[in-house]
């Protein structure tokens, strides 16, 4: 199969929902600006069909991974379609690398992003977008990565002295 092969060709559709459509609707659901029912209705999708399609499409994704391992293309295409749809729905929140480091450490300490995001009035969708943004930024801009890392390491717990 060529790289241009659509995900739906790789996995198929259930109730007219292929992986690209599923990813786009899932991105809207993740934004949580409307209820899942409202979003599905706006797309002309019945809840029962959505649930069946979600279960079956995810099963097919898993099956492809089990069969093809690292060569499985559908999960990559689904992830890319979800990210593109999510990025069309809202912009990345403005945040400096130092702030991303503080947020990262706060989430690590809490064991959950809930409180750290709420205190900054960020959604889970914002957090996912920020993660993609900083991953790309740190590859392209080593200075930004260094700024993040300096704050991140300064906020780590200090190891107790040896023998203590």
N, C-alpha and C positions, 0 to 999 in steps of 0.2 A: 504494500500500500504506500502511496506517496504521502508526503507531509501535508498535501492539500486535502487528503481524505477527511471528510467531516466526521466528527465524533458520532453523529447519529448513524453514519454508515458502519462505524465500528461496533456500536452497542445496540442500535435500533431505538424505536420509540414505543412508549406504552401509553395508551389513550391519547395519542397524538402529542405526547410530551417526550421530546428527545433530550439529550443531555444539555445542549445549549439552552433550550427553553427552560429546563429544570434549573440550570445555574442562574439564569436571569431572574426567574421568579424567586428562587431561594435568596438571591441578593436583596430583593425588595423585602422579603420577609425578615431578613437579618437586620435591615434598617429599622424595623419596628416602628415605622411612622403610621402604619395602619395595622389592623388585625390581619392574621393570616387569611381568615375568611373573606375579608374585604379585598385583599390582594388577589386571591384566587378568583373571586367573582369578577373582578375587573379584567382578568385574563380569560374569562369564560371557562374556568376549570372547576369541576365539582370536587369537593373535599375528598370524597371517597376515591375518585380517580387520581387525585394528587397523592394520596397516601399509598395507593397501589403502585403508581408509577415510581414514587420515591423508593419504596421497598424493592421493587424489581430492578430499577436502574442501578441502585447501589449494589444489589446482588450481582448484577452483570459486571459492574466495575470490579468488584472483588474477584469475580471469576476470571476476568481478564488478567488481573494482577497475579493470581495463582498460576495461570497458564503461561504467562509471558514474563513474569518477574519485572525486572528493570526495563524491559522492552515494551511494556504496556503503555500505549499512547493515550487511551481514553481518560485516565485520571489526570494527566497533565492538561489535556484539552478542557476537561471540566473545570479544573482549578483556574486556568487562564480565562475561561468564559465567565466564571463567577467573579474573578477579580476585575475584569473589564466592565461587567455589568455593575458591580459595586462602585467602581470609580466613576461611572457615569451618573450615579445617583447623588453623590456628594463629593465635595473637595476634601483633600487631606487637611486636617486641622493644623494650623501653624504651630510648630513646636521646634525648639532648638535641641540639638543633640544632648546638651546638659539636662534639659527637662525630660527627654526620653530616658536618659540614664536614671534620673530620680524616680520616674514612674516605674521603670523596670525593676529597680531595687525594692520599691514599695510593694509591688505585686509579689515579688519573690518572698519578701518577709511575711506578707499576709497569707500567702498560699492561694490567693484568688485575686482576680482583677477588680472585683465588684466595688469595694470601698475606694480604691485608688482612682478608678474611673469616675465614680459618682462624685468624689470631691473635686474633680476637674470638669464636671459636667460633660463627660465623654461617654459615648455608647460603645458597646462591644464592636459594632461596625467601624466606628472611628478608630478603635484600637487595632483592628485588623488592617485597616488602610494605613495607619501609622507604621505598623510593622513592615508592610511592603515598602513604604516610602523610605524608611531608614535602612532597610536592607539594600535597596538600590543606591541610596546616597552614600553609604559607607564603602561600597565597592568603587564608586566614582570619585569620592572625595576623602582621601586618607586623613586630611586635617580634621574633617568633621568626625571621623571615626576616633581619632586621637582625643578630641574634646569629650566625646561620649565616654571613652574608656577611662580618662582621667577622673571624671566624676564617679563613674561606676565603681572603679577600684577604691576610691577614697571612701565610699559608703559601705564597703564590705566590712564585716566584723573582723576585728583584729585577732590574730591567733594568740592564745595564751603563751606566755614564755615557756620555753622547754623546762621540764622538771617541775612545773607548777601544778 
